[in-house]
Amino acid sequence: AIASAIVDNIPYTTTMIPVVERLGASGIPIEPLWWALALGACLGGNATIVGASANVVGANLAVRSGHPIGFATFFRYGFLVALLSIVIASAYLYVRYLW
């Protein structure tokens, strides 16, 4: 999730697919890893403008409408949303696969 906030989530996910496949080949249960990657990449991208393509589009539309959203302002709200979402998703994965 942290890496996805810094790098766009699509290239990050594409890069991490071979890592998850290798971990699965080594005997680690693969289903929770796929869910963790999907949720972490998607939800972590909400923290910053550059974290997801939709954030960039939304920020550009806001500028065109005369309501620019700076990086710091987006981060202030986006980080809280991402953090809460990641905590909820982590709790779900813990209960679903480890409890």
N, C-alpha and C positions, 0 to 999 in steps of 0.2 A: 504494500500500500504506500509506503514511503517513497519507494522508487517511482511508482506510478504518478505521484504528485509532482515529481521533478521532471520526468520524461513522459511524453505522450503515452497514454495507456495502450494503444494498439501496437506500436513497435516494441514496447516492453513485454507485452503478452506474447508476441511472436518470438521474441528472443528467449523467453523462459519456457516455451513448450518443450524444446529438447532437454532442458534440465529436469522437468517433471517426468518426461518419458524415461530418462536415465535412472532417476530415483525409483520409478516404478519397476524398472528392469532389475534393480538391485534387491527387490523383495519388499520394499516399503509399500503399504496399501496405497493405491494410486487415486481412488475416488476422492478422498478428502483433500489430496493435493490439487486436483483439478478445481475443486470448489474453492479452495483457498486462493488459488491463482486468479480465478475468475472474479471472485468477490473483492480481493485485495486490489487488483488492477482497476476494476470498475469504480469502486468506492474511493480508493486513494486518489483517483483522477479528479475528484470533486474539490480537492484542497486548494488547487492553484488554477490560474487561467490556462497555463500551458499543459495541465494534466490531462485534458481531454479536448478533442476537436470541438465538441459542442460548447465548451466554455469559451473558446476563442471566437466562435461564431456569435455567441450571445454577447460577449464584450464588444465586438464590432458593431452589432446591431444597436447596442446601447449608445455607443459613440455617435452613430448616425442619427439617433433620436435626440441627441443633445444631452445625454446623461452618461458621460464617461465613467467607467469603473476602473480605477487603478488597481495595480497588482496587490498593493497592501490592503486595500478595502476588500477586494475579492478574497484574499487570503484570510482576513479576519473572520469572515463569515463561512467561507468554504472549509477552512480547517476545522471549525466546530462541527459542521455538518458531516464532514468526512470522518472525524474522530468518533462521533456518536454512531454513525453507520458502521464503522469498522468494529467498534466494541460490540454492537448488537450482532453483527455477522460472526465475530469470533466466538461469542457466547453460544450462538446457534451451532457452529461447527464443533465446539467443545462438547456440547450436550449430545449432538447427533452422532459423533464418531468416537469420543473418548470416554463418555460416561457410561 
